[in-house]
Amino acid sequence: MNNLIAYDKYLARLVMICFFLPNRVQIFILMGVFVYWAVRDNFSVKQKHFRPYGGALLLGSIYLLYALYVPFTEPAYRSDVLFDLEQKASLLAGPLAFLLMQPQTRKIIAGELIYFVYACFISCLVGNVFYLYEYGWHVSSPDAHIQYRLYFEKITGMHPTYMGIYLCFASAILLLSQKHRHQFKGWKLGAVQFPLFLFLMALMPKAPVIALFVILCYYAWINRARKQKIVPVLAVLLISLSIAFLSIPFSSQRVGEFSAVLDAKPNDNPMDNSVQMRQVILSVDLDVLAQNWLVGLGPGGVDPALKVKYEEYARRLNVPLEAFDTHNEYLNQWLSFGLVGIALFILVLGVQLANAVRRRDHLYAILLMIFIVTFFTENVWSQQKGITFYSFFTSLFFFAGMRLQSSPVEAGPVVRESPSRIKNLVQEIG
C-alpha cells in the first residue's frame, strides 16, 4: 500500500497538467487516475466509514436535473440533451470520485497545485511565442486583437476566457495556497505574478480581468494589517497594466471597444463590437426569460428559442445576426429549468461559499468568486475546459476539509452522541 501511495504526488501533478492538454487526452487521464484512486482507497481500508453522500449529490444536483428532463424533451431536441449529459458528466462524477477517496489522497492532490501554475505559465508562453514567430511584434490592423485571440486559441486549444479563468486561479494559488504561499514572499511573489498578469492583460477577457481585481481586493483585505505583503503585488499589477496599455496593442484595442459603443450608430452591426454584441445578447436572453421565467424551456428548448429571438432582432435592427447561447450561466440554468433551476444553482454555490467561509479556506472562497463573476458573462459549463475545471477543483476543496467518520456498526457498541458531537457531524456533512 505504501508503495502505491508513493506515486500519488506524481499522479496529482499529471492531473494538474492535464487541464491544458487536448480534451480527449484530459478525460482519458482524469478517468484513469480517478478510478485508480477510488478503487485503491476503498479496497485498502477494510473498516466502513460514514461518508457525506448528501454533499456529493448536492454538488451534482444540476446534472441530475439534466437527466430528469430527458424523457420530457421533444424528440427533435433529445439528442442535444443527451449530448449535454455526456459533456457535463463530470459535474456528478467529480464529487463522487472525491467522496470515495481517503483524506490523505485528497491532501496529496491539493499539495501539488503549484503544477497547475507551472502548466498555465508554459501554455500561455507557448501561445504567445508562436504568435510572435508567426506575426511579429508590429501590429497595424485595428482588429489585431481578434487575430491574436483566435491564433492563441488555435495553438493552446484554450478559449481566451477560459485561459483567463485559469490565470486568475493560478494567481490565487500563488497568493493563498497554504503550502506555496511561504515559498513566494514580498517582491519574489510579485516577480512570479508579473508574467501571469501580463498574459491576462494581453488576452483581456473581460470577466476574468474583473475577477482578478476581486481576488486582489480580497487578498488586500485579509492582509490589511500586513502592508508588506500587499505593496509588491499591487506594484507589479500597476506595472503590468502600464506595459499592457503602452506596449501591447491587443489590450488597448479590447478596452477601446467600450468607447466605441458610445459612438455607435443605429445602423451599425453589433457583431463588429464585442461589447455592443454583449448588450444584444443580454437583451435577447431577458426577452426569452420574460416569457419562460417560471418553469423554463427545458435544456433542449433554450437554443431554439434564442435562435427565433435572434432572427426577430436581426429583422428589427436590419443587420445580420449570428445566434449565440445565453453567455450567462445563471440565465442559462434559469431558462433551462425555471425557478427550480436557478434556485438550485444558487444554493449549490451558496453552500460551497458558506463552507469556505466557515473553514477559512481563502483559496476555495476565491475559486468560487472567480466562478460567480465569470458566470455572469459566460456559459462556463458549455465547454469541457470549463466543466472539468469547475467540477474538479470545487469538489477537491469541498471534500478536502472532511474526515471519514467510523461507522458505529464497525466501531463496536452503540454510543450515544453528545449534542456537540452531532453538531460537528452535521458541519462535516456540509
MOZIWO-V623612 format. One record per residue. N is the residue number from 1. SS is DSSP state (@ for helix, = for strand, . for the rest). PHI is phi in whole degrees, 0 to 359 (* if undefined). PSI is psi in degrees with one decimal (NA if undefined). Layout:
BEGIN
n:N ss:SS phi:PHI psi:PSI
n:N ss:SS phi:PHI psi:PSI
END
This chain:
BEGIN
n:1 ss:. phi:* psi:-44.2
n:2 ss:@ phi:298 psi:-34.0
n:3 ss:@ phi:294 psi:-35.5
n:4 ss:@ phi:291 psi:-42.2
n:5 ss:@ phi:295 psi:-28.8
n:6 ss:. phi:300 psi:-25.7
n:7 ss:. phi:268 psi:-2.5
n:8 ss:@ phi:297 psi:-39.3
n:9 ss:@ phi:294 psi:-31.3
n:10 ss:@ phi:286 psi:-36.8
n:11 ss:@ phi:294 psi:-39.0
n:12 ss:@ phi:296 psi:-38.5
n:13 ss:@ phi:294 psi:-39.4
n:14 ss:@ phi:297 psi:-40.6
n:15 ss:@ phi:297 psi:-42.5
n:16 ss:@ phi:298 psi:-39.0
n:17 ss:@ phi:287 psi:-31.5
n:18 ss:@ phi:294 psi:-15.4
n:19 ss:. phi:294 psi:-15.4
n:20 ss:. phi:253 psi:9.1
n:21 ss:. phi:263 psi:165.4
n:22 ss:. phi:306 psi:151.7
n:23 ss:@ phi:306 psi:-47.4
n:24 ss:@ phi:294 psi:-39.7
n:25 ss:@ phi:295 psi:-41.1
n:26 ss:@ phi:300 psi:-49.9
n:27 ss:@ phi:297 psi:-40.9
n:28 ss:@ phi:301 psi:-44.5
n:29 ss:@ phi:292 psi:-48.2
n:30 ss:@ phi:298 psi:-43.7
n:31 ss:@ phi:297 psi:-45.9
n:32 ss:@ phi:297 psi:-48.2
n:33 ss:@ phi:292 psi:-41.1
n:34 ss:@ phi:289 psi:-38.7
n:35 ss:@ phi:297 psi:-42.1
n:36 ss:@ phi:300 psi:-48.8
n:37 ss:@ phi:296 psi:-45.1
n:38 ss:@ phi:296 psi:-44.9
n:39 ss:@ phi:293 psi:-47.2
n:40 ss:@ phi:298 psi:-45.4
n:41 ss:@ phi:292 psi:-26.3
n:42 ss:@ phi:275 psi:-35.9
n:43 ss:@ phi:280 psi:-21.8
n:44 ss:. phi:280 psi:-17.5
n:45 ss:. phi:246 psi:115.6
n:46 ss:. phi:280 psi:-31.5
n:47 ss:. phi:287 psi:135.2
n:48 ss:. phi:283 psi:149.0
n:49 ss:= phi:229 psi:151.5
n:50 ss:= phi:282 psi:132.2
n:51 ss:. phi:235 psi:145.6
n:52 ss:. phi:282 psi:71.4
n:53 ss:@ phi:298 psi:-30.5
n:54 ss:@ phi:300 psi:-38.2
n:55 ss:@ phi:295 psi:-41.7
n:56 ss:@ phi:295 psi:-41.6
n:57 ss:@ phi:293 psi:-34.6
n:58 ss:@ phi:296 psi:-46.1
n:59 ss:@ phi:298 psi:-33.9
n:60 ss:. phi:262 psi:12.4
n:61 ss:@ phi:294 psi:-33.4
n:62 ss:@ phi:296 psi:-38.2
n:63 ss:@ phi:297 psi:-39.1
n:64 ss:@ phi:296 psi:-31.5
n:65 ss:@ phi:296 psi:-42.0
n:66 ss:@ phi:300 psi:-43.8
n:67 ss:@ phi:295 psi:-37.8
n:68 ss:@ phi:295 psi:-31.1
n:69 ss:@ phi:277 psi:-10.0
n:70 ss:@ phi:304 psi:-50.2
n:71 ss:@ phi:295 psi:-20.8
n:72 ss:@ phi:262 psi:5.0
n:73 ss:. phi:270 psi:140.2
n:74 ss:. phi:301 psi:141.0
n:75 ss:@ phi:307 psi:-33.3
n:76 ss:@ phi:294 psi:-26.6
n:77 ss:@ phi:250 psi:0.5
n:78 ss:@ phi:295 psi:-34.6
n:79 ss:@ phi:298 psi:-34.0
n:80 ss:@ phi:293 psi:-39.8
n:81 ss:@ phi:291 psi:-38.7
n:82 ss:@ phi:296 psi:-36.1
n:83 ss:@ phi:295 psi:-40.4
n:84 ss:@ phi:300 psi:-41.4
n:85 ss:@ phi:299 psi:-43.0
n:86 ss:@ phi:293 psi:-45.3
n:87 ss:@ phi:291 psi:-34.9
n:88 ss:. phi:262 psi:14.9
n:89 ss:. phi:302 psi:-31.9
n:90 ss:@ phi:292 psi:-17.2
n:91 ss:@ phi:300 psi:-32.3
n:92 ss:@ phi:260 psi:-37.9
n:93 ss:@ phi:294 psi:-36.9
n:94 ss:@ phi:299 psi:-55.7
n:95 ss:@ phi:301 psi:-40.5
n:96 ss:@ phi:294 psi:-38.3
n:97 ss:@ phi:296 psi:-46.4
n:98 ss:@ phi:292 psi:-31.2
n:99 ss:@ phi:300 psi:-37.3
n:100 ss:. phi:277 psi:-7.2
n:101 ss:. phi:274 psi:155.0
n:102 ss:. phi:284 psi:151.1
n:103 ss:@ phi:306 psi:-34.7
n:104 ss:@ phi:297 psi:-39.8
n:105 ss:@ phi:295 psi:-44.4
n:106 ss:@ phi:297 psi:-36.9
n:107 ss:@ phi:294 psi:-39.5
n:108 ss:@ phi:296 psi:-42.5
n:109 ss:@ phi:299 psi:-47.5
n:110 ss:@ phi:296 psi:-25.5
n:111 ss:. phi:284 psi:-9.1
n:112 ss:. phi:250 psi:22.5
n:113 ss:. phi:300 psi:-26.6
n:114 ss:@ phi:299 psi:-24.6
n:115 ss:@ phi:287 psi:-22.2
n:116 ss:@ phi:294 psi:-40.2
n:117 ss:@ phi:296 psi:-46.1
n:118 ss:@ phi:302 psi:-47.5
n:119 ss:@ phi:294 psi:-37.7
n:120 ss:@ phi:296 psi:-44.9
n:121 ss:@ phi:299 psi:-46.9
n:122 ss:@ phi:296 psi:-42.5
n:123 ss:@ phi:299 psi:-46.2
n:124 ss:@ phi:294 psi:-39.8
n:125 ss:@ phi:298 psi:-44.6
n:126 ss:@ phi:298 psi:-45.5
n:127 ss:@ phi:300 psi:-41.6
n:128 ss:@ phi:285 psi:-38.6
n:129 ss:@ phi:296 psi:-42.6
n:130 ss:@ phi:296 psi:-38.4
n:131 ss:@ phi:295 psi:-45.0
n:132 ss:@ phi:296 psi:-36.7
n:133 ss:@ phi:294 psi:-37.5
n:134 ss:@ phi:281 psi:-41.1
n:135 ss:@ phi:241 psi:-13.2
n:136 ss:. phi:78 psi:-179.5
n:137 ss:. phi:274 psi:-29.0
n:138 ss:. phi:288 psi:130.4
n:139 ss:. phi:234 psi:124.5
n:140 ss:. phi:247 psi:-23.5
n:141 ss:. phi:278 psi:137.8
n:142 ss:. phi:290 psi:-14.1
n:143 ss:. phi:253 psi:25.2
n:144 ss:@ phi:297 psi:-27.3
n:145 ss:@ phi:296 psi:-30.9
n:146 ss:@ phi:291 psi:-45.4
n:147 ss:@ phi:300 psi:-43.4
n:148 ss:@ phi:297 psi:-46.7
n:149 ss:@ phi:294 psi:-40.1
n:150 ss:@ phi:293 psi:-41.5
n:151 ss:@ phi:291 psi:-38.8
n:152 ss:@ phi:300 psi:-44.0
n:153 ss:@ phi:295 psi:-36.6
n:154 ss:@ phi:297 psi:-41.8
n:155 ss:@ phi:284 psi:-45.2
n:156 ss:@ phi:269 psi:-18.0
n:157 ss:. phi:72 psi:19.1
n:158 ss:. phi:232 psi:124.2
n:159 ss:. phi:298 psi:140.7
n:160 ss:@ phi:306 psi:-35.8
n:161 ss:@ phi:295 psi:-42.6
n:162 ss:@ phi:291 psi:-37.3
n:163 ss:@ phi:296 psi:-35.5
n:164 ss:@ phi:298 psi:-41.0
n:165 ss:@ phi:298 psi:-44.0
n:166 ss:@ phi:296 psi:-41.1
n:167 ss:@ phi:296 psi:-38.9
n:168 ss:@ phi:298 psi:-44.7
n:169 ss:@ phi:292 psi:-38.8
n:170 ss:@ phi:299 psi:-41.2
n:171 ss:@ phi:297 psi:-40.5
n:172 ss:@ phi:295 psi:-36.9
n:173 ss:@ phi:300 psi:-45.9
n:174 ss:@ phi:295 psi:-33.6
n:175 ss:@ phi:279 psi:-35.9
n:176 ss:@ phi:235 psi:-12.7
n:177 ss:. phi:299 psi:127.7
n:178 ss:. phi:299 psi:-34.5
n:179 ss:. phi:280 psi:-37.4
n:180 ss:. phi:257 psi:-12.7
n:181 ss:. phi:290 psi:-20.4
n:182 ss:. phi:278 psi:-15.7
n:183 ss:. phi:279 psi:-25.2
n:184 ss:. phi:236 psi:110.3
n:185 ss:. phi:231 psi:154.6
n:186 ss:@ phi:56 psi:-132.3
n:187 ss:@ phi:289 psi:-21.8
n:188 ss:@ phi:294 psi:-39.9
n:189 ss:@ phi:295 psi:-42.9
n:190 ss:@ phi:299 psi:-38.2
n:191 ss:@ phi:295 psi:-40.7
n:192 ss:@ phi:283 psi:-22.2
n:193 ss:@ phi:283 psi:-27.2
n:194 ss:@ phi:306 psi:-52.1
n:195 ss:@ phi:295 psi:-32.5
n:196 ss:@ phi:295 psi:-43.9
n:197 ss:@ phi:299 psi:-43.5
n:198 ss:@ phi:293 psi:-42.1
n:199 ss:@ phi:300 psi:-42.8
n:200 ss:@ phi:294 psi:-41.1
n:201 ss:@ phi:292 psi:-32.3
n:202 ss:@ phi:293 psi:-43.0
n:203 ss:@ phi:287 psi:-35.9
n:204 ss:. phi:48 psi:52.7
n:205 ss:. phi:284 psi:124.7
n:206 ss:@ phi:299 psi:-52.0
n:207 ss:@ phi:295 psi:-45.8
n:208 ss:@ phi:298 psi:-33.0
n:209 ss:@ phi:296 psi:-42.2
n:210 ss:@ phi:298 psi:-41.5
n:211 ss:@ phi:298 psi:-36.6
n:212 ss:@ phi:298 psi:-42.9
n:213 ss:@ phi:293 psi:-32.8
n:214 ss:@ phi:296 psi:-43.3
n:215 ss:@ phi:301 psi:-47.7
n:216 ss:@ phi:291 psi:-34.2
n:217 ss:@ phi:295 psi:-42.1
n:218 ss:@ phi:298 psi:-45.5
n:219 ss:@ phi:298 psi:-41.8
n:220 ss:@ phi:295 psi:-36.5
n:221 ss:@ phi:293 psi:-47.5
n:222 ss:@ phi:287 psi:-14.6
n:223 ss:. phi:243 psi:26.4
n:224 ss:. phi:298 psi:-23.5
n:225 ss:. phi:271 psi:-3.5
n:226 ss:. phi:232 psi:80.4
n:227 ss:@ phi:297 psi:-25.4
n:228 ss:@ phi:295 psi:-18.9
n:229 ss:@ phi:272 psi:-24.6
n:230 ss:@ phi:272 psi:-43.2
n:231 ss:@ phi:303 psi:-48.8
n:232 ss:@ phi:300 psi:-39.5
n:233 ss:@ phi:292 psi:-45.2
n:234 ss:@ phi:294 psi:-37.3
n:235 ss:@ phi:297 psi:-43.9
n:236 ss:@ phi:294 psi:-36.1
n:237 ss:@ phi:298 psi:-44.9
n:238 ss:@ phi:297 psi:-38.9
n:239 ss:@ phi:296 psi:-42.8
n:240 ss:@ phi:298 psi:-43.4
n:241 ss:@ phi:297 psi:-41.8
n:242 ss:@ phi:297 psi:-46.2
n:243 ss:@ phi:296 psi:-41.4
n:244 ss:@ phi:299 psi:-47.4
n:245 ss:@ phi:278 psi:-20.2
n:246 ss:@ phi:265 psi:-28.5
n:247 ss:@ phi:238 psi:-18.4
n:248 ss:. phi:251 psi:105.8
n:249 ss:@ phi:296 psi:-28.0
n:250 ss:@ phi:298 psi:-37.4
n:251 ss:@ phi:295 psi:-50.4
n:252 ss:@ phi:295 psi:-34.0
n:253 ss:@ phi:294 psi:-40.3
n:254 ss:@ phi:295 psi:-43.4
n:255 ss:@ phi:293 psi:-34.1
n:256 ss:@ phi:297 psi:-19.1
n:257 ss:@ phi:296 psi:-27.5
n:258 ss:@ phi:293 psi:-44.2
n:259 ss:@ phi:291 psi:-30.6
n:260 ss:@ phi:295 psi:-28.9
n:261 ss:@ phi:296 psi:-36.4
n:262 ss:@ phi:294 psi:-28.5
n:263 ss:. phi:262 psi:7.3
n:264 ss:. phi:293 psi:144.8
n:265 ss:. phi:258 psi:157.2
n:266 ss:. phi:302 psi:-31.9
n:267 ss:. phi:266 psi:6.9
n:268 ss:. phi:289 psi:144.6
n:269 ss:. phi:280 psi:116.9
n:270 ss:@ phi:298 psi:-19.2
n:271 ss:@ phi:289 psi:-10.4
n:272 ss:@ phi:277 psi:-6.4
n:273 ss:. phi:220 psi:119.6
n:274 ss:@ phi:296 psi:-34.5
n:275 ss:@ phi:291 psi:-44.0
n:276 ss:@ phi:296 psi:-38.4
n:277 ss:@ phi:293 psi:-33.3
n:278 ss:@ phi:298 psi:-36.0
n:279 ss:@ phi:295 psi:-41.2
n:280 ss:@ phi:295 psi:-43.6
n:281 ss:@ phi:302 psi:-45.1
n:282 ss:@ phi:295 psi:-40.5
n:283 ss:@ phi:297 psi:-42.6
n:284 ss:@ phi:298 psi:-46.7
n:285 ss:@ phi:302 psi:-46.8
n:286 ss:@ phi:291 psi:-34.5
n:287 ss:@ phi:297 psi:-44.7
n:288 ss:@ phi:292 psi:-38.8
n:289 ss:@ phi:295 psi:-37.2
n:290 ss:@ phi:301 psi:-27.4
n:291 ss:@ phi:265 psi:-10.5
n:292 ss:@ phi:220 psi:31.7
n:293 ss:. phi:285 psi:-21.7
n:294 ss:. phi:277 psi:-57.8
n:295 ss:. phi:249 psi:-6.5
n:296 ss:. phi:77 psi:-174.5
n:297 ss:. phi:250 psi:-4.8
n:298 ss:. phi:81 psi:149.2
n:299 ss:. phi:299 psi:-24.0
n:300 ss:. phi:275 psi:-11.8
n:301 ss:. phi:259 psi:-5.7
n:302 ss:@ phi:291 psi:-54.3
n:303 ss:@ phi:299 psi:-44.2
n:304 ss:@ phi:300 psi:-39.9
n:305 ss:@ phi:293 psi:-39.6
n:306 ss:@ phi:294 psi:-39.8
n:307 ss:@ phi:299 psi:-42.8
n:308 ss:@ phi:298 psi:-42.3
n:309 ss:@ phi:292 psi:-36.9
n:310 ss:@ phi:295 psi:-37.7
n:311 ss:@ phi:297 psi:-38.0
n:312 ss:@ phi:294 psi:-43.0
n:313 ss:@ phi:295 psi:-38.7
n:314 ss:@ phi:299 psi:-41.0
n:315 ss:@ phi:292 psi:-38.5
n:316 ss:@ phi:291 psi:-41.8
n:317 ss:@ phi:274 psi:-11.9
n:318 ss:. phi:60 psi:39.5
n:319 ss:. phi:221 psi:151.1
n:320 ss:. phi:287 psi:132.5
n:321 ss:. phi:234 psi:136.3
n:322 ss:. phi:272 psi:140.4
n:323 ss:. phi:282 psi:131.4
n:324 ss:. phi:244 psi:163.4
n:325 ss:. phi:284 psi:-174.2
n:326 ss:. phi:293 psi:-23.4
n:327 ss:. phi:53 psi:32.8
n:328 ss:. phi:199 psi:111.5
n:329 ss:@ phi:293 psi:-31.5
n:330 ss:@ phi:296 psi:-49.2
n:331 ss:@ phi:292 psi:-32.2
n:332 ss:@ phi:296 psi:-44.4
n:333 ss:@ phi:292 psi:-36.2
n:334 ss:@ phi:294 psi:-46.6
n:335 ss:@ phi:294 psi:-32.1
n:336 ss:@ phi:286 psi:-43.5
n:337 ss:@ phi:233 psi:7.2
n:338 ss:@ phi:73 psi:-157.4
n:339 ss:@ phi:298 psi:-32.4
n:340 ss:@ phi:298 psi:-43.1
n:341 ss:@ phi:294 psi:-47.9
n:342 ss:@ phi:291 psi:-35.6
n:343 ss:@ phi:294 psi:-42.9
n:344 ss:@ phi:293 psi:-39.9
n:345 ss:@ phi:299 psi:-46.3
n:346 ss:@ phi:292 psi:-35.6
n:347 ss:@ phi:297 psi:-44.1
n:348 ss:@ phi:299 psi:-45.8
n:349 ss:@ phi:293 psi:-40.1
n:350 ss:@ phi:294 psi:-42.4
n:351 ss:@ phi:297 psi:-41.8
n:352 ss:@ phi:295 psi:-43.6
n:353 ss:@ phi:296 psi:-38.3
n:354 ss:@ phi:296 psi:-40.5
n:355 ss:@ phi:297 psi:-42.9
n:356 ss:@ phi:297 psi:-42.3
n:357 ss:@ phi:293 psi:-43.7
n:358 ss:@ phi:298 psi:-38.3
n:359 ss:@ phi:274 psi:-4.6
n:360 ss:. phi:57 psi:38.2
n:361 ss:. phi:269 psi:91.9
n:362 ss:@ phi:293 psi:-36.7
n:363 ss:@ phi:293 psi:-39.9
n:364 ss:@ phi:298 psi:-44.1
n:365 ss:@ phi:298 psi:-42.8
n:366 ss:@ phi:295 psi:-41.4
n:367 ss:@ phi:303 psi:-44.6
n:368 ss:@ phi:294 psi:-37.5
n:369 ss:@ phi:296 psi:-37.8
n:370 ss:@ phi:301 psi:-45.8
n:371 ss:@ phi:292 psi:-42.7
n:372 ss:@ phi:302 psi:-39.0
n:373 ss:@ phi:287 psi:-49.9
n:374 ss:@ phi:288 psi:-22.9
n:375 ss:. phi:298 psi:-22.0
n:376 ss:. phi:287 psi:-22.9
n:377 ss:. phi:237 psi:-5.1
n:378 ss:. phi:219 psi:146.4
n:379 ss:. phi:276 psi:81.1
n:380 ss:@ phi:300 psi:-29.0
n:381 ss:@ phi:273 psi:9.9
n:382 ss:@ phi:271 psi:-11.2
n:383 ss:. phi:232 psi:149.5
n:384 ss:@ phi:301 psi:-37.0
n:385 ss:@ phi:300 psi:-31.8
n:386 ss:@ phi:276 psi:-40.4
n:387 ss:@ phi:294 psi:-50.9
n:388 ss:@ phi:294 psi:-38.3
n:389 ss:@ phi:298 psi:-48.7
n:390 ss:@ phi:299 psi:-50.7
n:391 ss:@ phi:297 psi:-44.6
n:392 ss:@ phi:296 psi:-54.1
n:393 ss:@ phi:282 psi:-34.9
n:394 ss:@ phi:293 psi:-38.3
n:395 ss:@ phi:292 psi:-40.7
n:396 ss:@ phi:302 psi:-50.0
n:397 ss:@ phi:288 psi:-33.9
n:398 ss:@ phi:298 psi:-43.7
n:399 ss:@ phi:267 psi:-10.0
n:400 ss:@ phi:297 psi:-31.0
n:401 ss:. phi:270 psi:5.7
n:402 ss:. phi:259 psi:145.6
n:403 ss:. phi:244 psi:145.5
n:404 ss:. phi:288 psi:132.3
n:405 ss:= phi:261 psi:129.5
n:406 ss:= phi:297 psi:138.6
n:407 ss:. phi:290 psi:133.9
n:408 ss:@ phi:303 psi:-32.2
n:409 ss:@ phi:295 psi:-40.8
n:410 ss:@ phi:279 psi:-26.6
n:411 ss:@ phi:281 psi:-17.6
n:412 ss:. phi:127 psi:-146.0
n:413 ss:. phi:299 psi:151.7
n:414 ss:. phi:290 psi:131.1
n:415 ss:. phi:243 psi:132.1
n:416 ss:. phi:288 psi:126.0
n:417 ss:. phi:278 psi:142.5
n:418 ss:. phi:283 psi:158.2
n:419 ss:@ phi:303 psi:-38.1
n:420 ss:@ phi:293 psi:-36.5
n:421 ss:@ phi:295 psi:-41.9
n:422 ss:@ phi:296 psi:-39.8
n:423 ss:@ phi:298 psi:-43.2
n:424 ss:@ phi:296 psi:-37.5
n:425 ss:@ phi:294 psi:-40.0
n:426 ss:@ phi:297 psi:-39.6
n:427 ss:@ phi:295 psi:-36.3
n:428 ss:@ phi:297 psi:-36.4
n:429 ss:@ phi:293 psi:-27.9
n:430 ss:. phi:82 psi:NA
END
